[in-house]
Amino acid sequence: MKNQQEFLAMIEDYLERDVFPGVNFAILEGEEVSEYLFGKAALIPEPIALTPGKKWDLASLTKVIGTGTAVIDLVLAGKLELDAPLQKYYAKFTDSTVSLRQLLTHTSGIDPYIPNRDKLGFFELTEAINQIRVTDDKSFKYTDINFILLGFLLEEYYGESLDHIFTKNIFKNWGMKQTSFGPVENAVPTSQNIPLGTVHDPKAQVLKNHCGSAGLFSTLSDMILFSQAYFREEKYLELLKNYADGAKKRSLAWDLPAENNDWLLHTGYTGTFILINPRIKKAVVFLSNRVHLKDNREKWIEERDRLIKFLINYLSLD
């Protein structure tokens, strides 16, 4: 397919320019799944081969693979009220005005700044998040704090930690046996300044299996199973509409790309993204470790968004 060859040429170009050292991705079109493996698992201090079945730091894909899907399932089942205040389900949060809808669409008005955040332990960081400042600005502002709070809500609702909640309610049902919080073995190296198989995100390093915004590791195979579950479960068609009150369209937990709102999108800081169209049953799972070489976030967003736009355009064709 001409479009697919053009996309693979883009990947080769990214590797040559050291946008990322390696990438493992899949393109799903109905029952057909095409898997690709390019580059190295690491280049520094020496090249390491990239082999199938490696685990990748999903970073913020945790927001949809775990937390978002768990909350969405409860909302769609009528067990959580979308416009109820978070306090109704998680009383430790000190602001009574923030709703579940606002958290899920990143329109909560939360100011994510926490003084000396990286010096805080688990209980200190948790308490700071429970008392986080909420502003009157309800425009779209993406922040991890929204989903950390949703994770706290889930733990209060189920009376268990997030790792058990995700496994029981999502991973086990969908056959995802290789998805878990770190530390993990058989991982692809991410940043050079953290031990292999440990999470890159600093808040997730502290909150561990209680972090709803980042921390999950997974394989390409498990991410394919996740995407296929979104194809199979017709309830997720409800996500293909705008749930946000602000100017920017957002689904619950997922972004709705401007190019085509029939796609659900989420990205991860480490170089990951997932695209799912549950209507036409197409998806892309993209796993890279771009932070291994450098952390030029603005340039990466530009490079990543170019890939996403191309994929949406060509996969949306009949």
SULQUI-V95526 format. One line per field, one symbol per residue. psi: psi as a letter, one per 40 degrees, with the letter a starting at -180 (. if undefined). burial: + if it has 16 or more other C-alpha atoms within 10 Angstrom, else -. Layout:
psi = ???
burial = ???
This chain:
psi = hdddddddddddddddefdidiihiihhgbehhhiihiaididheihhihiieihihebeeddddcddddddddddeeehhdeiidddegeeheheehidddddeffeehhehhhfdeeiadddddddddeihhiehfihhhiddddddddddddddefiidddddddecdddeegeehiiiiiifihhbieeiiheiidhddddddbeehedieiiiidddddddddddddhddedeefiheieadhhiahdiihiddheeihiiiidefiihhhgedefiihhhhifdeddiggddddddddddddddddddeei.
burial = ---------++---+---++++++++++---------++++++----+-+--+++++++++++++++++++++-+----+++-++++-++-++++--+++++++++++++-+------------++-+++-+-+---++++++++++++++++++-----+++++++--++----+-+++++++--+++++----++++++-++++++++++++++++++++++-++++++----+--++++++---++++++++++---++++++++++++++++++--+++++++++++++------+---+---+--++--+---
